[in-house]
């Protein structure tokens, strides 16, 4: 395994931070400078902790240039900003029809690709609809499938609500998709260590990033329920592998609504433990 691991000896201060912080102890001090332990190098999960922890930017792994990383902690938002972001994000159900640019969406997904995954597997597949025409086809095919399910009386009692969804659609109201211009699904192969967590974490990061950019999002379970009900495999139509673990859906786009303050729901159920 060639990890393209290099150490600039002119910058290295021999502090050993990379050795101490390596999760799988693949780095050791050799001849006064960090080096890979050949007996353990196969354990590397490519987390880049060693690159991130080096105080002088002397270490490179996977061919990454430390100068291309954002500097910490000065690049981080303050706690008050993060608090406002968490408290201020809202579920948006009213969207402008104008789509986001492909560059904005690509940047968002590239950022969210940094979200943590079990053992740094990084196997999340981000399925995005960024084209309004495609979004319209997907909406229509989903609703046509639901209409057939209603006509054939194939809806379970728990999903009988979709009868009203179809009726509302015929009256010009989009209860499922909320006329959002974009859609994001995250899926992962079944063999990854923590499939459900990887999906939820990635989508949560996307939601908070979107809120910081003035982009509205809506967690949507109805799309998942609808796709499990209709007689067409729209997951396959979207190019999502058959064996992937699939999560919920995020609708997103520019909101037509503006919120002016956070809500107040700080009451938390806390199970505080003291063990002697």
HELIX and SHEET records of a PDB file:
HELIX    1   1 UNK A   17  UNK A   21  1                                   5    
HELIX    2   2 UNK A   41  UNK A   43  5                                   3    
HELIX    3   3 UNK A   49  UNK A   53  1                                   5    
HELIX    4   4 UNK A   66  UNK A   68  5                                   3    
HELIX    5   5 UNK A   79  UNK A   88  1                                  10    
HELIX    6   6 UNK A  102  UNK A  112  1                                  11    
HELIX    7   7 UNK A  118  UNK A  120  5                                   3    
HELIX    8   8 UNK A  132  UNK A  151  1                                  20    
HELIX    9   9 UNK A  157  UNK A  159  5                                   3    
HELIX   10  10 UNK A  162  UNK A  170  1                                   9    
HELIX   11  11 UNK A  195  UNK A  212  1                                  18    
HELIX   12  12 UNK A  222  UNK A  227  1                                   6    
HELIX   13  13 UNK A  234  UNK A  237  1                                   4    
SHEET    1   A 2 UNK A   6  UNK A   7  0                                        
SHEET    2   A 2 UNK A  59  UNK A  60 -1                                        
SHEET    1   B 2 UNK A  27  UNK A  30  0                                        
SHEET    2   B 2 UNK A  33  UNK A  36 -1                                        
SHEET    1   C 4 UNK A 125  UNK A 129  0                                        
SHEET    2   C 4 UNK A 182  UNK A 188 -1                                        
SHEET    3   C 4 UNK A 245  UNK A 254 -1                                        
SHEET    4   C 4 UNK A 215  UNK A 220 -1                                        
END                                                                             
